[in-house]
Each structure stands twice: as C-alpha cells, then as structure tokens.
C-alpha cells in the first residue's frame, strides 16, 4: 500500500483531491492532505469522500504550517510520493525534505531558482 502526501488544499486542489480520493480507494492506497488553513483540508477531504460516496478510512487531513519542520518532515518521511500545490516560492522547502528522505515530488508549478539550484542533488 502506498501513501500519497498532498500539500495545499486551496481552490485549485479540489479536483485533484476528488480524483485522489477515488483512486486511493480503488487502488488500496492512502492519502494525506495538509493545509495551513483551519479545517480547510478536513472540509476538502470530507466533501470529496461525500461526492464519491466513499468512506474516509484511507484519507487523512492535517492542519499545520509548511514552516513546521517536525510535522512536515514526519509527513514526507511516511509518504511514498509528495505533491505540492503550495505557492511556487514554498516548493524549495518541500523539495529539500523530499531529497533528504528520497521521496519523489510532483508539482504543477514552474521550477524557480531555488529548486534549480538543487539540480545536481536531484539528479
């Protein structure tokens, strides 16, 4: 069983969360959704499960700031893959931990200079 970690549950995350909830149930995977906003991740997960008619047993949500190193690193370390829908300037924080724990990172954003500077380590 794999665990997917999603950072960011803003407006653009709704469709992805809906998709991942269904796929995790179908493939016997787990999903953890993290957002800094109070109850944002909880609500997105609950809504996605309701729309899909799926129980939330394979989906968890957590609230913490991406700046919370212990929380962030624990989530990344326990994941098999990480998706960041955070603002682009925050991807480098996640990318450093993904490198450290050797976890793949996916993002829809363009690569900024901070992430570009990690190119040798990434390769």
N, CA, C and O atoms as a printed pandas DataFrame, in Angstrom:
     atom_number atom_name residue_name chain_id  residue_number  x_coord  y_coord  z_coord
0              1         N          UNK        A               1    0.834   -1.182    0.000
1              2        CA          UNK        A               1    0.000    0.000    0.000
2              3         C          UNK        A               1    0.874    1.238    0.000
3              4         O          UNK        A               1    1.838    1.319    0.761
4              5         N          UNK        A               2    0.554    2.180   -0.824
5              6        CA          UNK        A               2    1.299    3.417   -0.941
6              7         C          UNK        A               2    0.563    4.556   -0.254
7              8         O          UNK        A               2   -0.652    4.524   -0.061
8              9         N          UNK        A               3    1.347    5.561    0.105
9             10        CA          UNK        A               3    0.764    6.755    0.710
10            11         C          UNK        A               3    1.171    7.963   -0.119
11            12         O          UNK        A               3    2.351    8.188   -0.386
12            13         N          UNK        A               4    0.165    8.736   -0.520
13            14        CA          UNK        A               4    0.377    9.974   -1.259
14            15         C          UNK        A               4    0.168   11.128   -0.290
15            16         O          UNK        A               4   -0.807   11.159    0.460
16            17         N          UNK        A               5    1.089   12.067   -0.318
17            18        CA          UNK        A               5    1.006   13.263    0.527
18            19         C          UNK        A               5    0.755   14.461   -0.369
19            20         O          UNK        A               5    1.492   14.696   -1.326
20            21         N          UNK        A               6   -0.289   15.217   -0.055
21            22        CA          UNK        A               6   -0.628   16.418   -0.815
22            23         C          UNK        A               6   -0.526   17.627    0.090
23            24         O          UNK        A               6   -1.240   17.726    1.088
24            25         N          UNK        A               7    0.369   18.555   -0.261
25            26        CA          UNK        A               7    0.474   19.824    0.456
26            27         C          UNK        A               7   -0.329   20.867   -0.290
27            28         O          UNK        A               7   -0.084   21.117   -1.470
28            29         N          UNK        A               8   -1.286   21.478    0.388
29            30        CA          UNK        A               8   -2.087   22.542   -0.193
30            31         C          UNK        A               8   -3.475   22.063   -0.556
31            32         O          UNK        A               8   -3.633   21.172   -1.392
32            33         N          UNK        A               9   -4.487   22.653    0.073
33            34        CA          UNK        A               9   -5.876   22.268   -0.198
34            35         C          UNK        A               9   -6.693   23.482   -0.613
35            36         O          UNK        A               9   -7.875   23.591   -0.288
36            37         N          UNK        A              10   -6.056   24.384   -1.329
37            38        CA          UNK        A              10   -6.754   25.585   -1.788
38            39         C          UNK        A              10   -7.738   25.282   -2.902
39            40         O          UNK        A              10   -8.030   24.121   -3.188
40            41         N          UNK        A              11   -8.246   26.329   -3.527
41            42        CA          UNK        A              11   -9.269   26.174   -4.563
42            43         C          UNK        A              11   -8.809   25.277   -5.704
43            44         O          UNK        A              11   -9.595   24.482   -6.222
44            45         N          UNK        A              12   -7.552   25.394   -6.099
45            46        CA          UNK        A              12   -7.071   24.599   -7.233
46            47         C          UNK        A              12   -6.891   23.129   -6.885
47            48         O          UNK        A              12   -6.677   22.315   -7.784
48            49         N          UNK        A              13   -6.969   22.766   -5.621
49            50        CA          UNK        A              13   -6.748   21.383   -5.198
50            51         C          UNK        A              13   -8.012   20.532   -5.225
51            52         O          UNK        A              13   -7.923   19.307   -5.143
52            53         N          UNK        A              14   -9.159   21.133   -5.335
53            54        CA          UNK        A              14  -10.418   20.409   -5.206
54            55         C          UNK        A              14  -10.535   19.238   -6.179
55            56         O          UNK        A              14  -10.858   18.123   -5.768
56            57         N          UNK        A              15  -10.280   19.475   -7.439
57            58        CA          UNK        A              15  -10.419   18.430   -8.454
58            59         C          UNK        A              15   -9.395   17.328   -8.211
59            60         O          UNK        A              15   -9.716   16.147   -8.345
60            61         N          UNK        A              16   -8.171   17.697   -7.858
61            62        CA          UNK        A              16   -7.140   16.693   -7.590
62            63         C          UNK        A              16   -7.503   15.852   -6.369
63            64         O          UNK        A              16   -7.339   14.632   -6.391
64            65         N          UNK        A              17   -7.987   16.481   -5.319
65            66        CA          UNK        A              17   -8.392   15.730   -4.123
66            67         C          UNK        A              17   -9.532   14.767   -4.474
67            68         O          UNK        A              17   -9.520   13.613   -4.043
68            69         N          UNK        A              18  -10.508   15.230   -5.248
69            70        CA          UNK        A              18  -11.591   14.344   -5.686
70            71         C          UNK        A              18  -11.026   13.123   -6.415
71            72         O          UNK        A              18  -11.420   11.989   -6.142
72            73         N          UNK        A              19  -10.118   13.364   -7.324
73            74        CA          UNK        A              19   -9.515   12.282   -8.102
74            75         C          UNK        A              19   -8.723   11.328   -7.214
75            76         O          UNK        A              19   -8.870   10.111   -7.319
76            77         N          UNK        A              20   -7.887   11.879   -6.345
77            78        CA          UNK        A              20   -7.035   11.039   -5.494
78            79         C          UNK        A              20   -7.847   10.216   -4.495
79            80         O          UNK        A              20   -7.489    9.075   -4.203
80            81         N          UNK        A              21   -8.915   10.772   -3.978
81            82        CA          UNK        A              21   -9.775   10.021   -3.052
82            83         C          UNK        A              21  -10.311    8.763   -3.741
83            84         O          UNK        A              21  -10.274    7.671   -3.174
84            85         N          UNK        A              22  -10.799    8.926   -4.947
85            86        CA          UNK        A              22  -11.350    7.789   -5.696
86            87         C          UNK        A              22  -10.250    6.782   -6.026
87            88         O          UNK        A              22  -10.429    5.579   -5.842
88            89         N          UNK        A              23   -9.127    7.271   -6.507
89            90        CA          UNK        A              23   -8.039    6.374   -6.901
90            91         C          UNK        A              23   -7.428    5.646   -5.699
91            92         O          UNK        A              23   -7.081    4.469   -5.797
92            93         N          UNK        A              24   -7.299    6.327   -4.594
93            94        CA          UNK        A              24   -6.757    5.672   -3.396
94            95         C          UNK        A              24   -7.690    4.568   -2.912
95            96         O          UNK        A              24   -7.231    3.507   -2.487
96            97         N          UNK        A              25   -8.976    4.808   -2.972
97            98        CA          UNK        A              25   -9.938    3.766   -2.586
98            99         C          UNK        A              25   -9.854    2.592   -3.558
99           100         O          UNK        A              25   -9.875    1.434   -3.141
100          101         N          UNK        A              26   -9.760    2.887   -4.830
101          102        CA          UNK        A              26   -9.725    1.846   -5.866
102          103         C          UNK        A              26   -8.438    1.017   -5.805
103          104         O          UNK        A              26   -8.465   -0.197   -6.007
104          105         N          UNK        A              27   -7.315    1.681   -5.527
105          106        CA          UNK        A              27   -6.010    1.010   -5.566
106          107         C          UNK        A              27   -5.480    0.602   -4.197
107          108         O          UNK        A              27   -4.364    0.095   -4.081
108          109         N          UNK        A              28   -6.283    0.824   -3.167
109          110        CA          UNK        A              28   -5.882    0.452   -1.809
110          111         C          UNK        A              28   -4.681    1.269   -1.320
111          112         O          UNK        A              28   -3.803    0.750   -0.631
112          113         N          UNK        A              29   -4.657    2.548   -1.688
113          114        CA          UNK        A              29   -3.607    3.472   -1.257
114          115         C          UNK        A              29   -4.165    4.399   -0.181
115          116         O          UNK        A              29   -5.363    4.404    0.105
116          117         N          UNK        A              30   -3.274    5.172    0.399
117          118        CA          UNK        A              30   -3.649    6.161    1.404
118          119         C          UNK        A              30   -3.330    7.558    0.894
119          120         O          UNK        A              30   -2.421    7.743    0.084
120          121         N          UNK        A              31   -4.081    8.532    1.373
121          122        CA          UNK        A              31   -3.880    9.933    1.011
122          123         C          UNK        A              31   -3.871   10.762    2.282
123          124         O          UNK        A              31   -4.736   10.611    3.145
124          125         N          UNK        A              32   -2.881   11.638    2.385
125          126        CA          UNK        A              32   -2.844   12.622    3.476
126          127         C          UNK        A              32   -2.838   13.999    2.833
127          128         O          UNK        A              32   -1.984   14.291    1.997
128          129         N          UNK        A              33   -3.782   14.842    3.217
129          130        CA          UNK        A              33   -3.896   16.200    2.697
130          131         C          UNK        A              33   -3.550   17.166    3.823
131          132         O          UNK        A              33   -4.127   17.103    4.908
132          133         N          UNK        A              34   -2.604   18.060    3.555
133          134        CA          UNK        A              34   -2.133   19.017    4.562
134          135         C          UNK        A              34   -2.380   20.441    4.070
135          136         O          UNK        A              34   -2.108   20.774    2.917
136          137         N          UNK        A              35   -2.899   21.270    4.968
137          138        CA          UNK        A              35   -3.091   22.684    4.657
138          139         C          UNK        A              35   -2.918   23.482    5.940
139          140         O          UNK        A              35   -3.180   22.978    7.032
140          141         N          UNK        A              36   -2.477   24.724    5.807
141          142        CA          UNK        A              36   -2.281   25.588    6.978
142          143         C          UNK        A              36   -3.591   26.183    7.480
143          144         O          UNK        A              36   -3.690   26.590    8.638
144          145         N          UNK        A              37   -4.586   26.233    6.617
145          146        CA          UNK        A              37   -5.854   26.842    6.992
146          147         C          UNK        A              37   -6.661   25.973    7.930
147          148         O          UNK        A              37   -6.771   24.764    7.725
148          149         N          UNK        A              38   -7.229   26.585    8.963
149          150        CA          UNK        A              38   -8.062   25.818    9.892
150          151         C          UNK        A              38   -9.206   25.126    9.162
151          152         O          UNK        A              38  -10.026   25.775    8.512
152          153         N          UNK        A              39   -9.250   23.838    9.275
153          154        CA          UNK        A              39  -10.324   22.994    8.743
154          155         C          UNK        A              39  -10.414   22.936    7.222
155          156         O          UNK        A              39  -11.330   22.302    6.698
156          157         N          UNK        A              40   -9.494   23.578    6.492
157          158        CA          UNK        A              40   -9.574   23.564    5.028
158          159         C          UNK        A              40   -9.394   22.154    4.493
159          160         O          UNK        A              40  -10.219   21.673    3.717
160          161         N          UNK        A              41   -8.318   21.487    4.904
161          162        CA          UNK        A              41   -8.058   20.129    4.432
162          163         C          UNK        A              41   -9.172   19.175    4.880
163          164         O          UNK        A              41   -9.619   18.330    4.104
164          165         N          UNK        A              42   -9.614   19.314    6.128
165          166        CA          UNK        A              42  -10.695   18.457    6.630
166          167         C          UNK        A              42  -11.944   18.572    5.763
167          168         O          UNK        A              42  -12.558   17.566    5.405
168          169         N          UNK        A              43  -12.308   19.792    5.434
169          170        CA          UNK        A              43  -13.516   20.021    4.645
170          171         C          UNK        A              43  -13.362   19.494    3.228
171          172         O          UNK        A              43  -14.282   18.878    2.690
172          173         N          UNK        A              44  -12.198   19.733    2.616
173          174        CA          UNK        A              44  -11.973   19.253    1.248
174          175         C          UNK        A              44  -12.058   17.725    1.191
175          176         O          UNK        A              44  -12.672   17.166    0.283
176          177         N          UNK        A              45  -11.444   17.063    2.157
177          178        CA          UNK        A              45  -11.459   15.598    2.201
178          179         C          UNK        A              45  -12.880   15.090    2.430
179          180         O          UNK        A              45  -13.330   14.170    1.747
180          181         N          UNK        A              46  -13.576   15.681    3.378
181          182        CA          UNK        A              46  -14.956   15.258    3.658
182          183         C          UNK        A              46  -15.847   15.449    2.437
183          184         O          UNK        A              46  -16.641   14.571    2.100
184          185         N          UNK        A              47  -15.717   16.589    1.780
185          186        CA          UNK        A              47  -16.530   16.856    0.586
186          187         C          UNK        A              47  -16.210   15.870   -0.535
187          188         O          UNK        A              47  -17.118   15.375   -1.203
188          189         N          UNK        A              48  -14.921   15.581   -0.745
189          190        CA          UNK        A              48  -14.520   14.656   -1.808
190          191         C          UNK        A              48  -15.057   13.259   -1.538
191          192         O          UNK        A              48  -15.540   12.589   -2.451
192          193         N          UNK        A              49  -14.978   12.824   -0.306
193          194        CA          UNK        A              49  -15.496   11.494    0.055
194          195         C          UNK        A              49  -17.006   11.433   -0.127
195          196         O          UNK        A              49  -17.534   10.428   -0.603
196          197         N          UNK        A              50  -17.697   12.491    0.245
197          198        CA          UNK        A              50  -19.148   12.536    0.073
198          199         C          UNK        A              50  -19.520   12.492   -1.400
199          200         O          UNK        A              50  -20.404   11.732   -1.796
200          201         N          UNK        A              51  -18.848   13.305   -2.216
201          202        CA          UNK        A              51  -19.152   13.319   -3.657
202          203         C          UNK        A              51  -18.924   11.950   -4.290
203          204         O          UNK        A              51  -19.667   11.535   -5.180
204          205         N          UNK        A              52  -17.880   11.250   -3.820
205          206        CA          UNK        A              52  -17.544    9.945   -4.400
206          207         C          UNK        A              52  -18.303    8.796   -3.754
207          208         O          UNK        A              52  -18.275    7.670   -4.251
208          209         N          UNK        A              53  -18.981    9.079   -2.646
209          210        CA          UNK        A              53  -19.674    8.021   -1.926
210          211         C          UNK        A              53  -18.709    7.021   -1.311
211          212         O          UNK        A              53  -18.992    5.824   -1.252
212          213         N          UNK        A              54  -17.572    7.519   -0.856
213          214        CA          UNK        A              54  -16.507    6.677   -0.309
214          215         C          UNK        A              54  -16.259    7.074    1.139
215          216         O          UNK        A              54  -16.297    8.256    1.479
216          217         N          UNK        A              55  -16.005    6.092    1.985
217          218        CA          UNK        A              55  -15.664    6.416    3.373
218          219         C          UNK        A              55  -14.248    6.992    3.405
219          220         O          UNK        A              55  -13.451    6.760    2.496
220          221         N          UNK        A              56  -13.957    7.727    4.438
221          222        CA          UNK        A              56  -12.666    8.406    4.552
222          223         C          UNK        A              56  -11.614    7.562    5.258
223          224         O          UNK        A              56  -10.652    8.110    5.796
224          225         N          UNK        A              57  -11.775    6.249    5.268
225          226        CA          UNK        A              57  -10.844    5.409    6.015
226          227         C          UNK        A              57   -9.429    5.412    5.438
227          228         O          UNK        A              57   -8.478    5.116    6.162
228          229         N          UNK        A              58   -9.265    5.734    4.169
229          230        CA          UNK        A              58   -7.950    5.759    3.546
230          231         C          UNK        A              58   -7.411    7.174    3.374
231          232         O          UNK        A              58   -6.337    7.373    2.807
232          233         N          UNK        A              59   -8.163    8.152    3.866
233          234        CA          UNK        A              59   -7.796    9.548    3.671
234          235         C          UNK        A              59   -7.710   10.256    5.015
235          236         O          UNK        A              59   -8.616   10.162    5.843
236          237         N          UNK        A              60   -6.616   10.957    5.215
237          238        CA          UNK        A              60   -6.478   11.770    6.426
238          239         C          UNK        A              60   -6.197   13.206    6.019
239          240         O          UNK        A              60   -5.728   13.480    4.914
240          241         N          UNK        A              61   -6.489   14.102    6.925
241          242        CA          UNK        A              61   -6.177   15.507    6.699
242          243         C          UNK        A              61   -5.527   16.053    7.954
243          244         O          UNK        A              61   -5.842   15.663    9.078
244          245         N          UNK        A              62   -4.607   16.970    7.713
245          246        CA          UNK        A              62   -3.898   17.586    8.841
246          247         C          UNK        A              62   -3.766   19.072    8.597
247          248         O          UNK        A              62   -3.726   19.541    7.460
248          249         N          UNK        A              63   -3.700   19.795    9.694
249          250        CA          UNK        A              63   -3.506   21.237    9.606
250          251         C          UNK        A              63   -2.194   21.591   10.280
251          252         O          UNK        A              63   -2.013   21.369   11.477
252          253         N          UNK        A              64   -1.281   22.145    9.493
253          254        CA          UNK        A              64   -0.060   22.735   10.044
254          255         C          UNK        A              64    0.595   23.601    8.974
255          256         O          UNK        A              64    0.346   23.439    7.779
256          257         N          UNK        A              65    1.423   24.508    9.424
257          258        CA          UNK        A              65    2.152   25.381    8.514
258          259         C          UNK        A              65    3.297   24.602    7.886
259          260         O          UNK        A              65    3.907   23.755    8.538
260          261         N          UNK        A              66    3.583   24.881    6.644
261          262        CA          UNK        A              66    4.697   24.241    5.958
262          263         C          UNK        A              66    6.014   24.564    6.667
263          264         O          UNK        A              66    7.004   23.853    6.496
264          265         N          UNK        A              67    6.024   25.617    7.446
265          266        CA          UNK        A              67    7.213   26.001    8.213
266          267         C          UNK        A              67    7.438   25.117    9.433
267          268         O          UNK        A              67    8.496   25.195   10.058
268          269         N          UNK        A              68    6.476   24.286    9.781
269          270        CA          UNK        A              68    6.622   23.379   10.916
270          271         C          UNK        A              68    7.470   22.178   10.484
271          272         O          UNK        A              68    6.954   21.179    9.984
272          273         N          UNK        A              69    8.769   22.303   10.687
273          274        CA          UNK        A              69    9.706   21.278   10.221
274          275         C          UNK        A              69    9.402   19.876   10.753
275          276         O          UNK        A              69    9.404   18.926    9.970
276          277         N          UNK        A              70    9.142   19.709   12.046
277          278        CA          UNK        A              70    8.860   18.341   12.525
278          279         C          UNK        A              70    7.628   17.716   11.872
279          280         O          UNK        A              70    7.655   16.544   11.498
280          281         N          UNK        A              71    6.552   18.485   11.734
281          282        CA          UNK        A              71    5.337   17.970   11.100
282          283         C          UNK        A              71    5.586   17.658    9.627
283          284         O          UNK        A              71    5.228   16.589    9.133
284          285         N          UNK        A              72    6.206   18.613    8.936
285          286        CA          UNK        A              72    6.467   18.463    7.507
286          287         C          UNK        A              72    7.358   17.250    7.236
287          288         O          UNK        A              72    7.066   16.440    6.356
288          289         N          UNK        A              73    8.434   17.135    7.990
289          290        CA          UNK        A              73    9.361   16.028    7.761
290          291         C          UNK        A              73    8.739   14.679    8.107
291          292         O          UNK        A              73    8.984   13.691    7.415
292          293         N          UNK        A              74    7.947   14.627    9.157
293          294        CA          UNK        A              74    7.273   13.362    9.501
294          295         C          UNK        A              74    6.309   12.949    8.400
295          296         O          UNK        A              74    6.234   11.770    8.053
296          297         N          UNK        A              75    5.575   13.903    7.849
297          298        CA          UNK        A              75    4.638   13.582    6.764
298          299         C          UNK        A              75    5.382   13.113    5.523
299          300         O          UNK        A              75    4.992   12.123    4.903
300          301         N          UNK        A              76    6.437   13.806    5.160
301          302        CA          UNK        A              76    7.200   13.445    3.960
302          303         C          UNK        A              76    7.869   12.089    4.138
303          304         O          UNK        A              76    7.862   11.264    3.224
304          305         N          UNK        A              77    8.443   11.859    5.306
305          306        CA          UNK        A              77    9.137   10.596    5.552
306          307         C          UNK        A              77    8.190    9.400    5.461
307          308         O          UNK        A              77    8.597    8.318    5.038
308          309         N          UNK        A              78    6.933    9.590    5.854
309          310        CA          UNK        A              78    5.979    8.475    5.834
310          311         C          UNK        A              78    5.282    8.305    4.491
311          312         O          UNK        A              78    4.492    7.377    4.320
312          313         N          UNK        A              79    5.565    9.189    3.533
313          314        CA          UNK        A              79    4.898    9.134    2.226
314          315         C          UNK        A              79    5.747    8.389    1.198
315          316         O          UNK        A              79    6.969    8.299    1.315
316          317         N          UNK        A              80    5.067    7.867    0.201
317          318        CA          UNK        A              80    5.754    7.245   -0.933
318          319         C          UNK        A              80    5.915    8.230   -2.084
319          320         O          UNK        A              80    6.780    8.053   -2.942
320          321         N          UNK        A              81    5.090    9.257   -2.101
321          322        CA          UNK        A              81    5.157   10.298   -3.105
322          323         C          UNK        A              81    4.533   11.557   -2.560
323          324         O          UNK        A              81    3.592   11.495   -1.769
324          325         N          UNK        A              82    5.053   12.719   -2.981
325          326        CA          UNK        A              82    4.608   14.010   -2.467
326          327         C          UNK        A              82    4.160   14.886   -3.630
327          328         O          UNK        A              82    4.831   14.967   -4.658
328          329         N          UNK        A              83    3.015   15.540   -3.451
329          330        CA          UNK        A              83    2.511   16.511   -4.412
330          331         C          UNK        A              83    2.426   17.850   -3.695
331          332         O          UNK        A              83    1.867   17.943   -2.602
332          333         N          UNK        A              84    2.977   18.879   -4.311
333          334        CA          UNK        A              84    2.898   20.209   -3.720
334          335         C          UNK        A              84    2.059   21.116   -4.601
335          336         O          UNK        A              84    2.395   21.375   -5.756
336          337         N          UNK        A              85    0.958   21.594   -4.032
337          338        CA          UNK        A              85    0.135   22.615   -4.674
338          339         C          UNK        A              85    0.265   23.930   -3.911
339          340         O          UNK        A              85   -0.617   24.789   -3.950
340          341         N          UNK        A              86    1.384   24.057   -3.224
341          342        CA          UNK        A              86    1.682   25.286   -2.489
342          343         C          UNK        A              86    2.096   26.378   -3.472
343          344         O          UNK        A              86    2.371   26.094   -4.638
344          345         N          UNK        A              87    2.139   27.620   -3.008
345          346        CA          UNK        A              87    2.675   28.678   -3.867
346          347         C          UNK        A              87    4.112   28.323   -4.280
347          348         O          UNK        A              87    4.852   27.741   -3.487
348          349         N          UNK        A              88    4.509   28.665   -5.504
349          350        CA          UNK        A              88    5.816   28.261   -6.027
350          351         C          UNK        A              88    7.008   28.568   -5.125
351          352         O          UNK        A              88    7.961   27.789   -5.084
352          353         N          UNK        A              89    6.973   29.672   -4.413
353          354        CA          UNK        A              89    8.135   30.017   -3.583
354          355         C          UNK        A              89    8.306   29.087   -2.382
355          356         O          UNK        A              89    9.332   29.144   -1.705
356          357         N          UNK        A              90    7.317   28.232   -2.107
357          358        CA          UNK        A              90    7.421   27.290   -0.987
358          359         C          UNK        A              90    7.861   25.884   -1.421
359          360         O          UNK        A              90    8.130   25.029   -0.577
360          361         N          UNK        A              91    7.931   25.651   -2.720
361          362        CA          UNK        A              91    8.314   24.318   -3.196
362          363         C          UNK        A              91    9.716   23.910   -2.743
363          364         O          UNK        A              91    9.965   22.731   -2.488
364          365         N          UNK        A              92   10.620   24.864   -2.641
365          366        CA          UNK        A              92   12.000   24.513   -2.272
366          367         C          UNK        A              92   12.074   23.926   -0.864
367          368         O          UNK        A              92   12.920   23.074   -0.592
368          369         N          UNK        A              93   11.204   24.373    0.023
369          370        CA          UNK        A              93   11.174   23.831    1.390
370          371         C          UNK        A              93   10.800   22.351    1.336
371          372         O          UNK        A              93   11.431   21.517    1.985
372          373         N          UNK        A              94    9.784   22.042    0.568
373          374        CA          UNK        A              94    9.331   20.662    0.421
374          375         C          UNK        A              94   10.371   19.844   -0.349
375          376         O          UNK        A              94   10.648   18.696   -0.001
376          377         N          UNK        A              95   10.941   20.440   -1.391
377          378        CA          UNK        A              95   11.913   19.728   -2.230
378          379         C          UNK        A              95   13.142   19.299   -1.422
379          380         O          UNK        A              95   13.655   18.198   -1.625
380          381         N          UNK        A              96   13.610   20.134   -0.528
381          382        CA          UNK        A              96   14.781   19.777    0.289
382          383         C          UNK        A              96   14.500   18.540    1.139
383          384         O          UNK        A              96   15.336   17.642    1.236
384          385         N          UNK        A              97   13.326   18.501    1.749
385          386        CA          UNK        A              97   12.978   17.329    2.563
386          387         C          UNK        A              97   12.750   16.094    1.694
387          388         O          UNK        A              97   13.107   14.984    2.089
388          389         N          UNK        A              98   12.161   16.278    0.521
389          390        CA          UNK        A              98   11.968   15.139   -0.381
390          391         C          UNK        A              98   13.320   14.573   -0.811
391          392         O          UNK        A              98   13.481   13.356   -0.908
392          393         N          UNK        A              99   14.277   15.438   -1.067
393          394        CA          UNK        A              99   15.628   14.962   -1.384
394          395         C          UNK        A              99   16.223   14.196   -0.212
395          396         O          UNK        A              99   16.773   13.108   -0.379
396          397         N          UNK        A             100   16.106   14.774    0.965
397          398        CA          UNK        A             100   16.668   14.153    2.156
398          399         C          UNK        A             100   16.088   12.762    2.408
399          400         O          UNK        A             100   16.822   11.828    2.733
400          401         N          UNK        A             101   14.784   12.630    2.259
401          402        CA          UNK        A             101   14.113   11.353    2.527
402          403         C          UNK        A             101   13.923   10.505    1.258
403          404         O          UNK        A             101   13.307    9.440    1.297
404          405         N          UNK        A             102   14.457   10.995    0.144
405          406        CA          UNK        A             102   14.403   10.294   -1.141
406          407         C          UNK        A             102   12.971    9.960   -1.553
407          408         O          UNK        A             102   12.636    8.816   -1.858
408          409         N          UNK        A             103   12.146   10.996   -1.550
409          410        CA          UNK        A             103   10.753   10.858   -1.962
410          411         C          UNK        A             103   10.532   11.661   -3.238
411          412         O          UNK        A             103   11.027   12.782   -3.348
412          413         N          UNK        A             104    9.801   11.113   -4.202
413          414        CA          UNK        A             104    9.516   11.881   -5.419
414          415         C          UNK        A             104    8.568   13.037   -5.112
415          416         O          UNK        A             104    7.663   12.921   -4.285
416          417         N          UNK        A             105    8.798   14.148   -5.795
417          418        CA          UNK        A             105    7.983   15.351   -5.624
418          419         C          UNK        A             105    7.371   15.728   -6.961
419          420         O          UNK        A             105    8.056   15.776   -7.982
420          421         N          UNK        A             106    6.072   15.995   -6.939
421          422        CA          UNK        A             106    5.351   16.429   -8.122
422          423         C          UNK        A             106    4.725   17.788   -7.834
423          424         O          UNK        A             106    4.197   18.019   -6.747
424          425         N          UNK        A             107    4.787   18.679   -8.808
425          426        CA          UNK        A             107    4.161   19.981   -8.668
426          427         C          UNK        A             107    3.737   20.478  -10.042
427          428         O          UNK        A             107    4.362   20.147  -11.050
428          429         N          UNK        A             108    2.693   21.259  -10.077
429          430        CA          UNK        A             108    2.207   21.815  -11.335
430          431         C          UNK        A             108    2.885   23.140  -11.660
431          432         O          UNK        A             108    2.647   23.713  -12.723
432          433         N          UNK        A             109    3.720   23.628  -10.762
433          434        CA          UNK        A             109    4.337   24.938  -10.937
434          435         C          UNK        A             109    5.637   24.849  -11.715
435          436         O          UNK        A             109    6.261   23.792  -11.808
436          437         N          UNK        A             110    6.020   25.965  -12.260
437          438        CA          UNK        A             110    7.332   26.066  -12.877
438          439         C          UNK        A             110    8.394   25.984  -11.792
439          440         O          UNK        A             110    8.146   26.322  -10.634
440          441         N          UNK        A             111    9.560   25.538  -12.176
441          442        CA          UNK        A             111   10.675   25.422  -11.230
442          443         C          UNK        A             111   11.297   26.799  -11.044
443          444         O          UNK        A             111   11.641   27.466  -12.020
444          445         N          UNK        A             112   11.440   27.227   -9.790
445          446        CA          UNK        A             112   12.046   28.524   -9.524
446          447         C          UNK        A             112   13.557   28.364   -9.321
447          448         O          UNK        A             112   14.086   27.254   -9.365
448          449         N          UNK        A             113   14.233   29.479   -9.100
449          450        CA          UNK        A             113   15.697   29.462   -8.971
450          451         C          UNK        A             113   16.176   28.629   -7.788
451          452         O          UNK        A             113   17.224   27.988   -7.870
452          453         N          UNK        A             114   15.422   28.627   -6.685
453          454        CA          UNK        A             114   15.840   27.841   -5.524
454          455         C          UNK        A             114   15.820   26.346   -5.837
455          456         O          UNK        A             114   16.733   25.616   -5.450
456          457         N          UNK        A             115   14.799   25.900   -6.524
457          458        CA          UNK        A             115   14.732   24.483   -6.885
458          459         C          UNK        A             115   15.774   24.183   -7.972
459          460         O          UNK        A             115   16.390   23.117   -7.957
460          461         N          UNK        A             116   15.972   25.098   -8.898
461          462        CA          UNK        A             116   17.001   24.907   -9.923
462          463         C          UNK        A             116   18.383   24.720   -9.296
463          464         O          UNK        A             116   19.204   23.961   -9.810
464          465         N          UNK        A             117   18.635   25.412   -8.190
465          466        CA          UNK        A             117   19.929   25.300   -7.531
466          467         C          UNK        A             117   20.163   23.914   -6.927
467          468         O          UNK        A             117   21.292   23.577   -6.573
468          469         N          UNK        A             118   19.123   23.124   -6.809
469          470        CA          UNK        A             118   19.225   21.751   -6.266
470          471         C          UNK        A             118   19.403   20.716   -7.382
471          472         O          UNK        A             118   19.363   19.512   -7.128
472          473         N          UNK        A             119   19.595   21.178   -8.588
473          474        CA          UNK        A             119   19.617   20.269   -9.739
474          475         C          UNK        A             119   20.601   19.106   -9.570
475          476         O          UNK        A             119   20.243   17.956   -9.821
476          477         N          UNK        A             120   21.795   19.388   -9.160
477          478        CA          UNK        A             120   22.799   18.314   -9.011
478          479         C          UNK        A             120   22.346   17.279   -7.983
479          480         O          UNK        A             120   22.507   16.077   -8.195
480          481         N          UNK        A             121   21.785   17.742   -6.882
481          482        CA          UNK        A             121   21.302   16.806   -5.867
482          483         C          UNK        A             121   20.114   15.992   -6.370
483          484         O          UNK        A             121   19.991   14.805   -6.068
484          485         N          UNK        A             122   19.254   16.631   -7.130
485          486        CA          UNK        A             122   18.072   15.948   -7.668
486          487         C          UNK        A             122   18.501   14.854   -8.645
487          488         O          UNK        A             122   17.992   13.733   -8.614
488          489         N          UNK        A             123   19.444   15.207   -9.507
489          490        CA          UNK        A             123   19.908   14.220  -10.493
490          491         C          UNK        A             123   20.658   13.104   -9.808
491          492         O          UNK        A             123   21.127   12.178  -10.470
